[in-house]
Amino acid sequence: MSRRGEILQEMGLAPVWRLRTGVAQESEILRMDWAQLKAKVAGCTDCKLRAGCSRTVFGVGDEKAQWMLVGEAPGSEEDRLGEPFVGQAGKLLDNMLAAISLDRGKGVYIANVLKCRPPGNRNPEPDEVAKCAPHLQRQIELMRPKLILAMGRFAAQALLGTDATIASLRGKVHQYAGVPLVVTYHPAYLLRNLPDKSKAWADLVFARKTIAEENRGQSPIS
């Protein structure tokens, strides 16, 4: 079974995936190049979310980057502009990246688990995750990043196939399809919980150390 299949099975989504999307469609998505994948997401009507959002939000940044940041789903500003992590949360993220000499236009790629905004910014539903998951999986396969930074509880749980808390997942190097993965807080959460900014900074430092070790051929997997 593929890592994607294992994750869906752990989350109890495998039956939904096979019923509503089908192996053939998943296989087709996982063969697409960047242009084909972007076109697929732009015109996607695979789940009910597309009918209620203004536009899909594919991702932004350097498609050959070593760093890939993954959030949950577009919010209202992302839905309006078609770009992930904008507004106040996006400004905070940009400042966090600048603190480790990165920016969203160089060396970093930013995407979400879902490409369409859930109504009222509610939590994504299992069938919505199942429909959209191959898009993110293919983005990761095309990019081959050195590190994935999962930002927020939902992104971490969806990528790792777990219901564990952020607190229990932080400070460790996990794996997604062979790519090291580090968990941290979502910038929107940090705007509401300022004391945790220091923890997020520690996560970024840990992620930077992890990617440096990966580049040296080491693998600090917990």
C-alpha distance (Angstrom), angle and dihedral (degrees) to the residues before:
residue distance angle dihedral
M1 . . .
S2 3.82 . .
R3 3.80 121.5 .
R4 3.80 87.5 -110.0
G5 3.79 89.8 55.0
E6 3.79 91.8 47.8
I7 3.80 91.4 52.1
L8 3.79 93.2 48.9
Q9 3.77 91.2 46.8
E10 3.80 91.6 50.6
M11 3.81 89.6 50.5
G12 3.79 92.5 46.7
L13 3.80 91.3 -114.9
A14 3.78 102.8 113.3
P15 3.84 95.4 93.3
V16 3.82 90.8 48.5
W17 3.80 90.9 48.4
R18 3.77 94.6 51.7
L19 3.79 94.0 42.1
R20 3.77 99.7 47.5
T21 3.78 105.3 27.3
G22 3.77 106.8 21.4
V23 3.76 133.0 -146.6
A24 3.81 92.7 -93.9
Q25 3.79 94.3 58.3
E26 3.80 92.2 45.3
S27 3.79 89.8 50.2
E28 3.81 91.1 50.1
I29 3.80 92.6 51.9
L30 3.79 91.6 48.5
R31 3.82 90.4 57.7
M32 3.82 96.1 52.3
D33 3.79 125.4 112.8
W34 3.81 121.8 -137.7
A35 3.81 95.4 -86.7
Q36 3.79 93.4 47.6
L37 3.80 92.4 46.5
K38 3.80 93.2 49.6
A39 3.80 90.3 50.2
K40 3.80 91.0 47.8
V41 3.81 92.8 52.2
A42 3.81 93.2 43.6
G43 3.79 91.1 55.6
C44 3.79 98.1 32.9
T45 3.80 118.5 138.5
D46 3.80 96.6 159.9
C47 3.82 94.6 123.7
K48 3.78 138.0 26.5
L49 3.81 94.7 -100.2
R50 3.81 94.3 78.4
A51 3.79 92.3 66.0
G52 3.79 91.5 58.8
C53 3.81 102.7 43.1
S54 3.78 130.2 78.7
R55 3.79 95.8 -134.2
T56 3.75 141.5 -17.9
V57 3.80 118.7 -96.8
F58 3.79 108.1 -141.4
G59 3.79 103.4 173.9
V60 3.78 140.7 -87.5
G61 3.77 139.2 -130.8
D62 3.78 141.9 43.5
E63 3.80 110.3 -9.2
K64 3.80 90.0 -158.1
A65 3.80 94.5 47.9
Q66 3.78 124.3 136.4
W67 3.82 91.1 -142.6
M68 3.81 122.1 64.6
L69 3.80 118.3 -175.6
V70 3.80 117.5 -161.3
G71 3.79 125.6 -167.1
E72 3.78 133.4 176.6
A73 3.80 111.7 -99.1
P74 3.81 139.8 -42.9
G75 3.80 118.6 -73.9
S76 3.79 126.5 -153.2
E77 3.82 96.0 -75.8
E78 3.80 92.4 44.4
D79 3.80 89.2 49.9
R80 3.79 90.5 51.4
L81 3.80 96.9 45.7
G82 3.79 100.9 31.6
E83 3.82 93.5 -128.4
P84 3.81 129.3 107.4
F85 3.80 123.0 -118.6
V86 3.80 103.1 16.4
G87 3.81 130.5 142.6
Q88 3.81 119.8 44.4
A89 3.81 93.3 -30.8
G90 3.78 89.3 52.0
K91 3.80 92.1 50.7
L92 3.78 90.1 51.5
L93 3.79 90.5 49.4
D94 3.80 91.0 50.1
N95 3.81 89.8 52.1
M96 3.80 91.0 48.5
L97 3.79 90.9 51.5
A98 3.80 92.2 46.1
A99 3.81 89.0 55.3
I100 3.82 88.5 64.7
S101 3.83 93.8 39.2
L102 3.80 96.6 -100.7
D103 3.79 134.7 117.6
R104 3.78 135.7 -173.7
G105 3.77 93.0 -106.3
K106 3.80 98.5 52.9
G107 3.78 131.0 41.2
V108 3.81 93.4 -8.1
Y109 3.79 134.9 84.6
I110 3.81 121.0 -166.1
A111 3.81 126.8 -160.0
N112 3.80 141.8 147.6
V113 3.78 134.4 -125.6
L114 3.82 88.3 -120.1
K115 3.78 123.6 40.9
C116 3.83 95.8 -157.9
R117 3.78 129.2 60.2
P118 3.82 115.3 -108.5
P119 3.82 110.6 -132.1
G120 3.77 112.3 -91.0
N121 3.81 88.9 3.1
R122 3.80 89.4 -80.4
N123 3.79 120.9 165.9
P124 3.81 114.0 -80.1
E125 3.79 116.4 -101.5
P126 3.82 122.5 -124.7
D127 3.80 95.8 -108.4
E128 3.82 90.8 49.7
V129 3.79 90.8 52.8
A130 3.80 90.3 47.6
K131 3.80 92.9 51.8
C132 3.81 94.6 47.3
A133 3.81 101.4 36.5
P134 3.85 96.4 87.0
H135 3.82 90.1 59.0
L136 3.80 92.2 59.4
Q137 3.78 91.6 40.2
R138 3.80 90.2 55.4
Q139 3.81 91.6 46.9
I140 3.80 88.8 55.3
E141 3.81 92.1 46.9
L142 3.81 92.0 50.0
M143 3.80 93.3 46.0
R144 3.80 99.3 41.3
P145 3.82 90.9 -161.4
K146 3.77 121.4 -164.6
L147 3.81 90.5 -132.6
I148 3.82 140.4 15.1
L149 3.80 117.9 -150.2
A150 3.80 108.3 -158.3
M151 3.79 107.7 -154.8
G152 3.78 115.6 -156.5
R153 3.77 137.7 1.2
F154 3.77 97.9 -76.8
A155 3.80 96.0 48.5
A156 3.79 91.2 48.3
Q157 3.80 93.9 46.9
A158 3.81 93.5 45.5
L159 3.80 94.9 48.7
L160 3.78 95.3 42.7
G161 3.80 98.1 38.0
T162 3.79 93.3 -126.6
D163 3.80 141.3 116.8
A164 3.81 92.6 -145.3
T165 3.79 119.9 133.8
I166 3.77 125.3 -104.3
A167 3.80 88.7 -115.2
S168 3.80 92.0 58.7
L169 3.82 94.0 44.5
R170 3.81 99.3 47.5
G171 3.78 121.3 96.4
K172 3.80 95.1 29.3
V173 3.78 134.3 97.0
H174 3.80 110.1 -124.0
Q175 3.80 128.7 179.1
Y176 3.79 134.6 -121.0
A177 3.81 114.4 -176.0
G178 3.79 90.2 -28.9
V179 3.81 94.8 -47.2
P180 3.83 119.0 117.1
L181 3.80 110.8 -114.0
V182 3.81 128.8 -161.7
V183 3.81 123.7 -168.7
T184 3.80 126.4 -140.0
Y185 3.79 140.6 154.5
H186 3.79 124.2 -74.5
P187 3.82 112.8 -108.4
A188 3.82 90.4 -124.7
Y189 3.81 88.7 58.1
L190 3.80 90.6 49.9
L191 3.81 90.6 54.9
R192 3.81 87.7 59.7
N193 3.81 95.6 39.3
L194 3.78 107.6 40.9
P195 3.83 96.8 174.0
D196 3.80 89.6 64.8
K197 3.81 91.8 62.6
S198 3.79 88.4 88.9
K199 3.80 89.4 55.7
A200 3.80 90.5 50.2
W201 3.80 89.5 51.3
A202 3.81 89.2 52.5
D203 3.82 88.4 51.6
L204 3.80 91.5 52.6
V205 3.79 91.5 49.6
F206 3.80 89.0 49.0
A207 3.81 90.9 48.8
R208 3.81 91.1 49.7
K209 3.81 90.1 50.7
T210 3.81 90.4 48.1
I211 3.78 94.0 52.6
A212 3.80 91.0 46.3
E213 3.80 89.4 54.2
E214 3.80 90.3 47.5
N215 3.78 89.6 53.3
R216 3.80 89.2 51.4
G217 3.79 90.1 52.4
Q218 3.79 96.3 -105.8
S219 3.79 124.3 126.1
P220 3.84 117.2 -154.6
I221 3.81 95.0 -170.4
S222 3.80 114.7 167.0
